[in-house]
Amino acid sequence: ENVKALPGARELLNETWEMYKKKIGLIICVVLAPLIVLILFAISLILNSVLLILISVILIFIFEFLMQIAILYSLTDSQKAYSLSLFYKNIDETLELYKKSFPKFLPFLLVAILTGLAVLGGIIALIIPGIIFAVWFQFSGIVTILENKNGTEAMGQSRKYFKGRWWSIFWRDVFLGVATIIASIIVSIIISIIPSNPAVHSILSNCINAFIISPMQIIY
């Protein structure tokens, strides 16, 4: 059976950047929702309210998953662009994406738990099986959202996509990991040069990670 060649690691990263630029207006709106919850968390810490802290942590957990689902849905129409200048239109689209994402939250969470358990079991066994499982099942969430398959069925479909491609995709994972580390180091160095206090540096670093690095990892 012939296996279609994948784009090279650098080519895939370039395509990711181009897609990110095309979707930047929508992605920023999608990421803003979890950040608003983080602000609530910060306020709860200041007020020292245990109840607000608990609610904020739960909301952060939920919106982190919903954000990933919403970004995946935003990529289904690869030709549609979202400009920063059309902010209000992007907000409307964002609300629709989150509305569409809510029914997928539990299936997405379930497959994430099953994948995590499989990888953890493999690592506890001999480490290498854990690495193999992590690569095999990394598309399980995508399959759950875009192909409407749940649980072990999504994991099985994810594994099928790796037939004849395991090493190719593993190398692209490594490339992305190294690129992310280098980008994070560069960002940290640039931010550290800016005269300000550590709290501002932390906020800037988290914003760059939330608005740029994390979405690009999902797109990649």
Sine and cosine of phi, psi and omega as CSV:
sin_phi,cos_phi,sin_psi,cos_psi,sin_omega,cos_omega
0.00,0.00,0.77,-0.63,0.00,-1.00
-0.97,0.23,0.67,-0.74,0.02,-1.00
-0.93,-0.37,0.83,-0.55,-0.02,-1.00
-0.90,0.44,0.73,-0.68,-0.03,-1.00
-0.92,0.39,0.66,-0.76,0.04,-1.00
-1.00,0.06,0.42,-0.91,0.11,-0.99
-0.88,0.47,0.51,-0.86,0.06,-1.00
-0.89,0.47,0.30,-0.95,-0.06,-1.00
-0.86,0.50,-0.70,0.71,0.00,-1.00
-0.94,0.35,-0.63,0.78,0.04,-1.00
-0.89,0.45,-0.65,0.76,0.01,-1.00
-0.91,0.41,-0.62,0.79,0.03,-1.00
-0.91,0.41,-0.64,0.77,0.05,-1.00
-0.90,0.44,-0.66,0.75,0.03,-1.00
-0.90,0.43,-0.60,0.80,0.04,-1.00
-0.89,0.46,-0.69,0.72,0.01,-1.00
-0.90,0.44,-0.66,0.75,0.02,-1.00
-0.91,0.42,-0.66,0.75,0.04,-1.00
-0.91,0.41,-0.64,0.76,0.02,-1.00
-0.87,0.49,-0.70,0.71,0.00,-1.00
-0.89,0.46,-0.60,0.80,-0.01,-1.00
-0.93,0.37,-0.55,0.84,-0.08,-1.00
-0.97,-0.24,0.14,0.99,-0.19,-0.98
-0.84,0.54,-0.64,0.77,-0.01,-1.00
-0.87,0.49,-0.68,0.73,-0.02,-1.00
-0.96,0.27,-0.66,0.75,-0.03,-1.00
-0.87,0.49,-0.68,0.73,0.01,-1.00
-0.87,0.49,-0.68,0.74,0.03,-1.00
-0.91,0.42,-0.64,0.77,0.00,-1.00
-0.90,0.43,-0.65,0.76,-0.04,-1.00
-0.96,0.28,-0.43,0.90,-0.04,-1.00
-0.89,0.46,-0.54,0.84,-0.05,-1.00
-0.86,0.51,-0.79,0.62,0.06,-1.00
-0.89,0.46,-0.53,0.84,0.00,-1.00
-0.92,0.39,-0.58,0.82,0.06,-1.00
-0.89,0.46,-0.63,0.78,0.05,-1.00
-0.91,0.40,-0.60,0.80,0.04,-1.00
-0.89,0.45,-0.59,0.80,0.06,-1.00
-0.89,0.46,-0.67,0.74,0.07,-1.00
-0.86,0.51,-0.64,0.77,0.03,-1.00
-0.89,0.45,-0.69,0.73,0.01,-1.00
-0.89,0.46,-0.67,0.74,0.03,-1.00
-0.89,0.45,-0.65,0.76,0.00,-1.00
-0.90,0.43,-0.56,0.83,0.05,-1.00
-0.92,0.39,-0.66,0.75,0.01,-1.00
-0.90,0.44,-0.67,0.74,-0.01,-1.00
-0.98,0.21,-0.18,0.98,-0.01,-1.00
0.84,0.55,0.67,0.75,0.00,-1.00
-0.99,-0.15,0.92,-0.40,-0.02,-1.00
-0.89,0.46,-0.65,0.76,-0.02,-1.00
-0.90,0.44,-0.72,0.70,0.01,-1.00
-0.90,0.43,-0.61,0.79,0.04,-1.00
-0.89,0.46,-0.71,0.70,-0.01,-1.00
-0.88,0.47,-0.72,0.69,0.02,-1.00
-0.88,0.47,-0.68,0.74,-0.03,-1.00
-0.90,0.43,-0.68,0.74,0.01,-1.00
-0.89,0.46,-0.69,0.73,0.02,-1.00
-0.89,0.45,-0.69,0.72,0.00,-1.00
-0.91,0.41,-0.64,0.77,0.04,-1.00
-0.87,0.49,-0.71,0.71,0.01,-1.00
-0.87,0.50,-0.73,0.68,-0.03,-1.00
-0.91,0.42,-0.74,0.67,-0.07,-1.00
-0.94,0.34,-0.44,0.90,0.08,-1.00
-0.89,0.46,-0.69,0.72,0.04,-1.00
-0.94,0.35,-0.69,0.72,0.00,-1.00
-0.88,0.47,-0.60,0.80,0.02,-1.00
-0.88,0.47,-0.70,0.71,0.02,-1.00
-0.88,0.47,-0.68,0.73,0.01,-1.00
-0.90,0.44,-0.70,0.72,-0.02,-1.00
-0.89,0.46,-0.65,0.76,0.03,-1.00
-0.91,0.42,-0.65,0.76,0.05,-1.00
-0.87,0.49,-0.69,0.73,0.04,-1.00
-0.89,0.45,-0.58,0.81,-0.02,-1.00
-0.91,0.41,-0.36,0.93,-0.04,-1.00
-1.00,0.03,-0.13,0.99,-0.07,-1.00
-0.91,0.41,-0.50,0.86,0.10,-0.99
-0.96,-0.27,1.00,0.04,-0.13,-0.99
-0.93,0.37,-0.33,0.94,-0.06,-1.00
-1.00,0.04,-0.33,0.95,-0.07,-1.00
-0.99,0.16,0.80,-0.60,-0.02,-1.00
-0.97,-0.24,0.44,-0.90,0.00,-1.00
-0.76,-0.65,0.94,-0.33,-0.04,-1.00
-0.99,0.11,0.52,-0.85,0.08,-1.00
-0.90,0.43,-0.46,0.89,-0.05,-1.00
-0.94,0.35,-0.36,0.93,0.00,-1.00
-0.99,-0.15,0.81,0.59,-0.15,-0.99
-0.87,0.50,-0.73,0.69,-0.06,-1.00
-0.90,0.43,-0.61,0.79,0.05,-1.00
-0.91,0.42,-0.63,0.78,0.02,-1.00
-0.91,0.42,-0.58,0.81,0.04,-1.00
-0.88,0.47,-0.70,0.72,0.04,-1.00
-0.87,0.50,-0.69,0.72,0.01,-1.00
-0.91,0.42,-0.62,0.78,0.02,-1.00
-0.88,0.47,-0.70,0.72,0.03,-1.00
-0.87,0.49,-0.63,0.78,0.03,-1.00
-0.91,0.41,-0.64,0.77,0.00,-1.00
-0.90,0.44,-0.70,0.72,0.01,-1.00
-0.92,0.39,-0.62,0.78,0.06,-1.00
-0.88,0.48,-0.63,0.78,0.02,-1.00
-0.95,0.31,-0.47,0.88,-0.09,-1.00
-0.98,0.18,-0.50,0.87,-0.09,-1.00
-0.81,0.59,-0.73,0.69,-0.01,-1.00
-0.90,0.44,-0.33,0.94,-0.03,-1.00
-1.00,-0.04,-0.05,1.00,-0.09,-1.00
-0.87,0.49,-0.79,0.61,-0.05,-1.00
-0.91,0.42,-0.71,0.71,0.07,-1.00
-0.87,0.50,-0.63,0.78,0.01,-1.00
-0.92,0.40,-0.67,0.74,0.03,-1.00
-0.90,0.44,-0.68,0.74,-0.01,-1.00
-0.88,0.48,-0.73,0.69,-0.03,-1.00
-0.94,0.35,-0.50,0.87,0.07,-1.00
-0.92,0.40,-0.66,0.75,0.02,-1.00
-0.91,0.41,-0.72,0.70,0.00,-1.00
-0.89,0.46,-0.67,0.75,0.03,-1.00
-0.90,0.43,-0.69,0.72,0.02,-1.00
-0.87,0.49,-0.66,0.75,0.02,-1.00
-0.91,0.41,-0.65,0.76,0.01,-1.00
-0.90,0.44,-0.71,0.70,0.00,-1.00
-0.91,0.41,-0.69,0.72,0.02,-1.00
-0.88,0.48,-0.68,0.73,0.04,-1.00
-0.88,0.47,-0.65,0.76,0.02,-1.00
-0.91,0.41,-0.61,0.79,0.01,-1.00
-0.93,0.37,-0.67,0.74,0.02,-1.00
-0.90,0.44,-0.58,0.81,-0.02,-1.00
-0.92,0.40,-0.93,0.38,-0.08,-1.00
-0.57,-0.82,0.26,0.97,-0.01,-1.00
0.94,0.34,-0.84,0.55,-0.05,-1.00
-0.86,0.51,-0.69,0.72,0.08,-1.00
-0.84,0.54,-0.57,0.82,0.03,-1.00
-0.89,0.46,-0.65,0.76,0.04,-1.00
-0.91,0.40,-0.68,0.73,0.02,-1.00
-0.88,0.48,-0.72,0.70,0.00,-1.00
-0.90,0.44,-0.64,0.77,-0.02,-1.00
-0.87,0.49,-0.63,0.78,0.02,-1.00
-0.96,0.26,-0.71,0.70,-0.02,-1.00
-0.83,0.55,-0.71,0.71,-0.21,-0.98
-0.99,-0.16,0.16,0.99,-0.08,-1.00
-0.93,0.37,-0.32,0.95,0.03,-1.00
-1.00,-0.07,0.08,1.00,-0.08,-1.00
-0.86,0.51,-0.67,0.74,0.02,-1.00
-0.90,0.44,-0.65,0.76,0.02,-1.00
-0.90,0.44,-0.69,0.73,0.03,-1.00
-0.89,0.46,-0.64,0.77,0.02,-1.00
-0.87,0.50,-0.69,0.73,-0.07,-1.00
-0.98,0.21,-0.74,0.67,-0.17,-0.99
-1.00,-0.05,-0.30,0.95,-0.03,-1.00
-0.87,-0.49,0.06,1.00,0.07,-1.00
0.83,0.56,0.65,0.76,0.09,-1.00
-0.91,-0.41,0.63,-0.78,-0.12,-0.99
-0.89,-0.45,0.39,-0.92,0.15,-0.99
0.80,0.60,-0.76,-0.65,-0.07,-1.00
-0.92,0.40,-0.45,0.89,0.05,-1.00
-0.90,0.43,-0.66,0.75,0.04,-1.00
-0.92,0.40,-0.64,0.77,0.03,-1.00
-0.90,0.44,-0.66,0.75,0.03,-1.00
-0.90,0.43,-0.65,0.76,0.02,-1.00
-0.92,0.39,-0.64,0.77,0.05,-1.00
-0.86,0.51,-0.69,0.72,0.00,-1.00
-0.89,0.46,-0.61,0.79,0.00,-1.00
-0.87,0.50,-0.57,0.82,-0.02,-1.00
-0.91,0.40,-0.27,0.96,-0.04,-1.00
-1.00,-0.08,0.01,1.00,-0.01,-1.00
-0.87,0.48,0.88,-0.47,-0.01,-1.00
0.97,0.25,0.13,0.99,-0.07,-1.00
-0.76,-0.65,0.09,1.00,-0.16,-0.99
-0.81,0.58,-0.79,0.61,-0.06,-1.00
-0.92,0.38,-0.58,0.81,0.01,-1.00
-0.89,0.46,-0.71,0.71,-0.02,-1.00
-0.96,0.27,-0.59,0.81,0.06,-1.00
-0.85,0.52,-0.70,0.72,0.02,-1.00
-0.88,0.47,-0.64,0.77,0.02,-1.00
-0.92,0.38,-0.55,0.84,0.09,-1.00
-0.90,0.43,-0.70,0.71,0.01,-1.00
-0.89,0.45,-0.69,0.72,0.00,-1.00
-0.86,0.50,-0.71,0.71,0.01,-1.00
-0.90,0.44,-0.65,0.76,0.02,-1.00
-0.88,0.48,-0.71,0.70,0.01,-1.00
-0.91,0.42,-0.69,0.72,0.01,-1.00
-0.87,0.48,-0.64,0.77,0.02,-1.00
-0.90,0.43,-0.68,0.73,0.01,-1.00
-0.89,0.46,-0.72,0.70,0.00,-1.00
-0.88,0.47,-0.70,0.71,0.01,-1.00
-0.88,0.48,-0.66,0.75,0.00,-1.00
-0.90,0.43,-0.64,0.77,0.03,-1.00
-0.90,0.44,-0.71,0.71,0.00,-1.00
-0.88,0.47,-0.70,0.71,0.02,-1.00
-0.87,0.49,-0.69,0.72,0.00,-1.00
-0.88,0.47,-0.65,0.76,0.01,-1.00
-0.91,0.41,-0.71,0.70,-0.01,-1.00
-0.89,0.46,-0.70,0.72,-0.02,-1.00
-0.91,0.41,-0.62,0.79,-0.02,-1.00
-0.91,0.43,-0.41,0.91,0.01,-1.00
-0.96,0.28,-0.49,0.87,-0.02,-1.00
-0.91,0.41,0.83,-0.56,-0.01,-1.00
-0.94,0.34,0.95,-0.32,0.01,-1.00
-0.18,-0.98,-0.01,-1.00,0.00,-1.00
-1.00,-0.01,0.28,-0.96,-0.06,-1.00
-0.84,0.55,-0.54,0.84,-0.02,-1.00
-0.89,0.45,-0.69,0.73,0.02,-1.00
-0.91,0.41,-0.66,0.76,0.05,-1.00
-0.86,0.51,-0.68,0.74,0.00,-1.00
-0.90,0.43,-0.67,0.74,0.00,-1.00
-0.89,0.45,-0.71,0.71,0.00,-1.00
-0.88,0.48,-0.70,0.72,-0.01,-1.00
-0.89,0.46,-0.69,0.72,0.00,-1.00
-0.91,0.41,-0.60,0.80,0.02,-1.00
-0.92,0.40,-0.68,0.74,0.03,-1.00
-0.89,0.45,-0.65,0.76,0.03,-1.00
-0.91,0.42,-0.67,0.74,-0.07,-1.00
-0.95,0.32,-0.66,0.75,-0.11,-0.99
-1.00,0.00,-0.36,0.93,-0.09,-1.00
-0.85,-0.53,-0.88,0.48,-0.17,-0.99
-0.91,0.41,-0.78,0.62,-0.04,-1.00
-0.88,0.47,-0.72,0.69,0.06,-1.00
-0.87,0.50,-0.61,0.79,0.00,-1.00
-0.92,0.39,-0.55,0.83,0.07,-1.00
-0.90,0.44,-0.64,0.76,0.03,-1.00
-0.91,0.40,-0.70,0.71,0.00,-1.00
-0.89,0.46,-0.68,0.73,-0.04,-1.00
-0.84,0.54,0.00,0.00,0.00,0.00
